Amino acid sequence: MEDNEIAGEGRIITLMEAAQILGTSYPTAHRMACSGELKAFRLRNSWRTSTAACEEYVRRRFAEQARICQSVEER
């Protein structure tokens, strides 16, 4: 485990890094963090999240989309 890793949370990253991982802009990642959509925390004047939080967000979105597609197919 690296110095900036927390058990089960992966590596701690900035929102800029999270935006790159998620393929979005920094302002979008910031809005996601502020709304609670992306698990994140403030460290003084900047936001931090984790690689695990980004992975969890992507898994949640895939699951939501799969449910939507399945409900459309059942009609």
Buried (B, 14 or more C-beta within 10 A) or exposed (E): EEEEBEEEBBBBBBBBBBBBBBEBEBEBBBEBBEEEBBBBEEEEEEBBBBBBBBEBBEEEEEEEEEEEEEEEEEE
